[in-house]
Amino acid sequence: MDDLTKHWSSLSLSEREGAGLKLKKEQAADVFTIAAKFFTKRALNIDAIARTFSPLWRSKKGFSIKNNGDHIILFSFDNEAEVDRILSLEPWCFDKFLMAFSKASKETALEVCNFNQVSFWVQVYNIPLCYRNKEVAEQICGAIGIIQHPKDSPDCDGGSFIRVRVSINISLPLCRGRLITLDDDREQWVSFKYERLPNLCYWCGRLTHSDKDCEKWIDSEGSLQQED
């Protein structure tokens, strides 16, 4: 049925299946929703999730929570500003496993939500002193994701590092750093540290599964060594 729904435009529709029903704007619920994908294979406990995030989010009027299946939970609020505030504080984790958030609009079907992007504060180390500034750090981090500029961002100068807000594609392995070339053609390794990093797979560097669920580990039948 899901495949039929996705390809409805290529079907020959009967009179009963075709157009004719128009939904009115006033029929839509006046709520603002965050769709959250939980990257864990454990069964989700709705009550435990609600108890965890109620004190963290401190929503003035609370929120409703609904299990949509496939490890996707819907959090609904009556205030869009609270949704934006929660999204701005990514990453979020539950039981040390990553959650990917997507702001679901009233008119959008849940199937089009993107759960591949999560925002992190990235600490950039080992930048030569004369280049240690926000502009250079953002240029270096351009290879790992989409640079963001939050309105109320904290001080980006951490002394030995520069902090950059980056929206990262979590379907790819995390970048450990980047090799840069200085003006005199000397090469320098710049390392990254990700703040509030959840569980990740140390075999492939991805955030979407644990070590035991990694395809590399499964394909090796447990023969991978630590140096691999």
C-alpha positions as a LaTeX table, in Angstrom:
\begin{tabular}{lrrr}
\hline
Residue & $x$ (\AA) & $y$ (\AA) & $z$ (\AA) \\
\hline
Met1 & 0.00 & 0.00 & 0.00 \\
Asp2 & 2.88 & 2.40 & 0.76 \\
Asp3 & 4.34 & 1.84 & $-2.71$ \\
Leu4 & 0.96 & 2.48 & $-4.30$ \\
Thr5 & 0.61 & 5.70 & $-2.34$ \\
Lys6 & 4.03 & 6.92 & $-3.46$ \\
His7 & 3.29 & 6.18 & $-7.11$ \\
Trp8 & $-0.36$ & 7.22 & $-7.23$ \\
Ser9 & 0.37 & 9.80 & $-9.94$ \\
Ser10 & 1.25 & 7.03 & $-12.42$ \\
Leu11 & $-1.92$ & 5.01 & $-11.76$ \\
Ser12 & $-5.15$ & 5.03 & $-13.70$ \\
Leu13 & $-7.64$ & 6.13 & $-11.06$ \\
Ser14 & $-11.28$ & 5.13 & $-11.01$ \\
Glu15 & $-14.05$ & 7.65 & $-10.44$ \\
Arg16 & $-14.16$ & 6.84 & $-6.73$ \\
Glu17 & $-10.36$ & 7.04 & $-6.39$ \\
Gly18 & $-9.91$ & 10.28 & $-8.29$ \\
Ala19 & $-10.04$ & 13.95 & $-7.35$ \\
Gly20 & $-13.11$ & 15.48 & $-5.78$ \\
Leu21 & $-12.40$ & 15.83 & $-2.07$ \\
Lys22 & $-10.85$ & 19.15 & $-1.09$ \\
Leu23 & $-9.66$ & 19.66 & 2.47 \\
Lys24 & $-10.22$ & 23.12 & 3.96 \\
Lys25 & $-7.65$ & 25.05 & 5.95 \\
Glu26 & $-9.92$ & 25.31 & 8.98 \\
Gln27 & $-10.00$ & 21.51 & 9.19 \\
Ala28 & $-6.29$ & 21.37 & 10.02 \\
Ala29 & $-5.33$ & 21.04 & 13.68 \\
Asp30 & $-3.77$ & 24.20 & 15.13 \\
Val31 & $-0.62$ & 22.50 & 16.40 \\
Phe32 & 3.08 & 22.59 & 15.60 \\
Thr33 & 4.82 & 19.24 & 15.37 \\
Ile34 & 8.34 & 17.86 & 15.65 \\
Ala35 & 8.80 & 14.45 & 14.05 \\
Ala36 & 11.66 & 12.62 & 15.78 \\
Lys37 & 13.46 & 9.56 & 14.44 \\
Phe38 & 15.06 & 7.44 & 17.20 \\
Phe39 & 18.18 & 5.63 & 15.99 \\
Thr40 & 17.89 & 2.60 & 18.22 \\
Lys41 & 16.49 & $-0.87$ & 17.70 \\
Arg42 & 15.07 & $-0.98$ & 21.21 \\
Ala43 & 11.32 & $-0.70$ & 21.69 \\
Leu44 & 10.26 & 2.86 & 22.54 \\
Asn45 & 8.44 & 3.57 & 25.78 \\
Ile46 & 6.19 & 6.62 & 25.32 \\
Asp47 & 5.89 & 7.30 & 29.06 \\
Ala48 & 9.67 & 7.17 & 29.55 \\
Ile49 & 10.20 & 9.53 & 26.61 \\
Ala50 & 7.66 & 12.01 & 28.00 \\
Arg51 & 9.26 & 11.89 & 31.47 \\
Thr52 & 12.69 & 12.49 & 29.97 \\
Phe53 & 11.90 & 15.51 & 27.80 \\
Ser54 & 9.26 & 17.33 & 29.86 \\
Pro55 & 11.83 & 18.77 & 32.32 \\
Leu56 & 14.41 & 19.32 & 29.57 \\
Trp57 & 12.17 & 21.26 & 27.20 \\
Arg58 & 10.14 & 23.08 & 29.87 \\
Ser59 & 7.26 & 23.75 & 27.52 \\
Lys60 & 4.88 & 26.29 & 29.08 \\
Lys61 & 1.75 & 24.36 & 28.10 \\
Gly62 & 3.36 & 20.95 & 27.71 \\
Phe63 & 3.18 & 18.81 & 24.60 \\
Ser64 & 1.37 & 15.77 & 23.31 \\
Ile65 & 3.25 & 12.71 & 22.17 \\
Lys66 & 2.30 & 10.01 & 19.68 \\
Asn67 & 4.05 & 6.90 & 18.36 \\
Asn68 & 3.93 & 6.93 & 14.57 \\
Gly69 & 5.72 & 3.59 & 14.14 \\
Asp70 & 9.10 & 2.82 & 12.59 \\
His71 & 10.79 & 4.47 & 15.63 \\
Ile72 & 9.25 & 7.84 & 14.75 \\
Ile73 & 7.65 & 9.85 & 17.56 \\
Leu74 & 5.51 & 12.95 & 17.03 \\
Phe75 & 5.76 & 15.79 & 19.57 \\
Ser76 & 2.99 & 18.39 & 19.18 \\
Phe77 & 3.01 & 21.90 & 20.68 \\
Asp78 & 0.63 & 24.84 & 20.51 \\
Asn79 & 3.47 & 27.33 & 20.04 \\
Glu80 & 5.80 & 27.44 & 17.04 \\
Ala81 & 8.41 & 29.42 & 18.97 \\
Glu82 & 8.89 & 26.47 & 21.35 \\
Val83 & 9.39 & 24.13 & 18.41 \\
Asp84 & 12.06 & 26.42 & 16.94 \\
Arg85 & 13.77 & 26.74 & 20.34 \\
Ile86 & 13.97 & 22.95 & 20.78 \\
Leu87 & 15.29 & 22.47 & 17.24 \\
Ser88 & 17.96 & 25.13 & 17.85 \\
Leu89 & 19.32 & 23.08 & 20.78 \\
Glu90 & 20.20 & 19.97 & 18.78 \\
Pro91 & 21.55 & 17.37 & 19.07 \\
Trp92 & 19.06 & 15.48 & 21.26 \\
Cys93 & 19.53 & 11.93 & 22.47 \\
Phe94 & 17.47 & 9.33 & 24.28 \\
Asp95 & 19.27 & 6.63 & 26.24 \\
Lys96 & 22.49 & 7.88 & 24.56 \\
Phe97 & 21.10 & 7.13 & 21.09 \\
Leu98 & 20.74 & 9.94 & 18.56 \\
Met99 & 17.39 & 11.47 & 17.62 \\
Ala100 & 16.96 & 13.26 & 14.29 \\
Phe101 & 14.31 & 15.99 & 14.29 \\
Ser102 & 12.23 & 17.35 & 11.45 \\
Lys103 & 9.79 & 20.23 & 11.72 \\
Ala104 & 6.54 & 18.92 & 10.26 \\
Ser105 & 4.22 & 21.52 & 8.77 \\
Lys106 & 0.44 & 21.18 & 8.73 \\
Glu107 & 0.34 & 20.63 & 4.98 \\
Thr108 & 3.28 & 18.22 & 4.69 \\
Ala109 & 2.97 & 14.45 & 4.73 \\
Leu110 & 5.25 & 12.79 & 7.26 \\
Glu111 & 6.84 & 10.65 & 4.53 \\
Val112 & 8.72 & 13.66 & 3.14 \\
Cys113 & 10.36 & 14.59 & 6.46 \\
Asn114 & 14.15 & 14.57 & 6.32 \\
Phe115 & 15.83 & 12.64 & 9.12 \\
Asn116 & 19.34 & 12.80 & 7.64 \\
Gln117 & 20.41 & 16.18 & 9.04 \\
Val118 & 21.34 & 16.96 & 12.65 \\
Ser119 & 23.04 & 20.12 & 13.91 \\
Phe120 & 26.13 & 19.95 & 16.11 \\
Trp121 & 28.56 & 22.40 & 17.64 \\
Val122 & 31.95 & 21.39 & 16.25 \\
Gln123 & 35.19 & 22.36 & 17.97 \\
Val124 & 37.98 & 22.94 & 15.46 \\
Tyr125 & 41.48 & 22.34 & 16.86 \\
Asn126 & 45.05 & 22.83 & 15.62 \\
Ile127 & 44.36 & 25.85 & 13.44 \\
Pro128 & 47.61 & 27.86 & 13.20 \\
Leu129 & 47.44 & 30.90 & 15.48 \\
Cys130 & 47.48 & 33.48 & 12.69 \\
Tyr131 & 44.44 & 31.80 & 11.09 \\
Arg132 & 42.51 & 31.04 & 14.28 \\
Asn133 & 39.27 & 32.93 & 13.66 \\
Lys134 & 35.63 & 32.17 & 12.98 \\
Glu135 & 35.80 & 32.79 & 9.23 \\
Val136 & 38.62 & 30.28 & 8.72 \\
Ala137 & 36.98 & 27.71 & 11.01 \\
Glu138 & 33.74 & 27.95 & 9.04 \\
Gln139 & 35.67 & 27.57 & 5.79 \\
Ile140 & 37.29 & 24.39 & 7.14 \\
Cys141 & 33.95 & 22.98 & 8.35 \\
Gly142 & 32.29 & 23.65 & 4.99 \\
Ala143 & 33.36 & 20.16 & 3.92 \\
Ile144 & 31.43 & 18.40 & 6.68 \\
Gly145 & 28.02 & 20.05 & 6.39 \\
Ile146 & 25.96 & 23.21 & 6.14 \\
Ile147 & 27.30 & 26.11 & 8.22 \\
Gln148 & 24.70 & 27.73 & 10.46 \\
His149 & 24.66 & 31.15 & 12.11 \\
Pro150 & 22.37 & 31.06 & 15.18 \\
Lys151 & 21.06 & 34.44 & 16.37 \\
Asp152 & 22.04 & 33.99 & 20.02 \\
Ser153 & 25.16 & 31.90 & 19.54 \\
Pro154 & 27.70 & 31.70 & 22.40 \\
Asp155 & 31.27 & 32.90 & 22.11 \\
Cys156 & 32.89 & 30.87 & 19.33 \\
Asp157 & 36.46 & 31.39 & 20.58 \\
Gly158 & 37.27 & 28.52 & 22.94 \\
Gly159 & 40.90 & 29.50 & 23.39 \\
Ser160 & 42.52 & 26.40 & 21.89 \\
Phe161 & 39.67 & 25.89 & 19.43 \\
Ile162 & 36.96 & 27.68 & 17.44 \\
Arg163 & 33.33 & 26.50 & 17.68 \\
Val164 & 31.20 & 26.23 & 14.54 \\
Arg165 & 27.54 & 25.26 & 14.26 \\
Val166 & 27.15 & 22.72 & 11.46 \\
Ser167 & 24.18 & 20.76 & 10.10 \\
Ile168 & 25.64 & 17.32 & 9.37 \\
Asn169 & 24.40 & 14.53 & 7.12 \\
Ile170 & 24.26 & 11.66 & 9.62 \\
Ser171 & 23.98 & 9.02 & 6.89 \\
Leu172 & 27.70 & 9.62 & 6.26 \\
Pro173 & 30.62 & 8.79 & 8.58 \\
Leu174 & 31.70 & 11.61 & 10.88 \\
Cys175 & 34.76 & 13.51 & 9.71 \\
Arg176 & 37.60 & 13.29 & 12.24 \\
Gly177 & 39.28 & 16.39 & 10.86 \\
Arg178 & 40.59 & 17.93 & 7.67 \\
Leu179 & 43.95 & 18.38 & 5.99 \\
Ile180 & 44.56 & 22.01 & 5.07 \\
Thr181 & 47.38 & 23.63 & 3.11 \\
Leu182 & 48.95 & 26.86 & 4.33 \\
Asp183 & 50.10 & 29.71 & 2.13 \\
Asp184 & 53.68 & 28.39 & 2.13 \\
Asp185 & 52.40 & 24.96 & 0.91 \\
Arg186 & 52.89 & 23.31 & 4.30 \\
Glu187 & 50.16 & 20.85 & 5.21 \\
Gln188 & 48.42 & 20.91 & 8.58 \\
Trp189 & 45.96 & 18.42 & 10.11 \\
Val190 & 43.01 & 20.14 & 11.78 \\
Ser191 & 40.97 & 17.95 & 14.13 \\
Phe192 & 37.26 & 18.08 & 15.03 \\
Lys193 & 35.50 & 17.38 & 18.29 \\
Tyr194 & 31.71 & 17.15 & 18.33 \\
Glu195 & 29.89 & 18.47 & 21.39 \\
Arg196 & 27.21 & 16.26 & 23.02 \\
Leu197 & 28.11 & 13.36 & 20.78 \\
Pro198 & 25.80 & 10.35 & 21.29 \\
Asn199 & 26.56 & 6.66 & 20.74 \\
Leu200 & 28.20 & 6.02 & 17.40 \\
Cys201 & 29.56 & 3.05 & 15.48 \\
Tyr202 & 33.33 & 2.86 & 15.86 \\
Trp203 & 33.62 & 0.51 & 12.87 \\
Cys204 & 32.22 & 2.91 & 10.26 \\
Gly205 & 31.89 & 6.24 & 12.10 \\
Arg206 & 28.14 & 6.63 & 11.63 \\
Leu207 & 25.63 & 7.84 & 14.21 \\
Thr208 & 22.66 & 5.86 & 12.92 \\
His209 & 23.49 & 2.47 & 14.48 \\
Ser210 & 25.60 & 0.80 & 17.14 \\
Asp211 & 28.74 & $-1.32$ & 16.68 \\
Lys212 & 26.83 & $-4.62$ & 16.75 \\
Asp213 & 24.40 & $-3.45$ & 14.07 \\
Cys214 & 27.09 & $-2.30$ & 11.65 \\
Glu215 & 27.08 & $-3.97$ & 8.24 \\
Lys216 & 30.89 & $-4.10$ & 8.30 \\
Trp217 & 30.79 & $-6.01$ & 11.58 \\
Ile218 & 28.01 & $-8.33$ & 10.41 \\
Asp219 & 29.70 & $-9.05$ & 7.07 \\
Ser220 & 32.98 & $-9.82$ & 8.85 \\
Glu221 & 31.17 & $-12.37$ & 11.07 \\
Gly222 & 32.85 & $-10.83$ & 14.09 \\
Ser223 & 36.39 & $-11.05$ & 12.77 \\
Leu224 & 37.14 & $-7.28$ & 12.75 \\
Gln225 & 39.97 & $-6.22$ & 15.01 \\
Gln226 & 40.32 & $-2.94$ & 16.90 \\
Glu227 & 42.87 & $-1.62$ & 14.37 \\
Asp228 & 40.29 & $-2.11$ & 11.59 \\
\hline
\end{tabular}
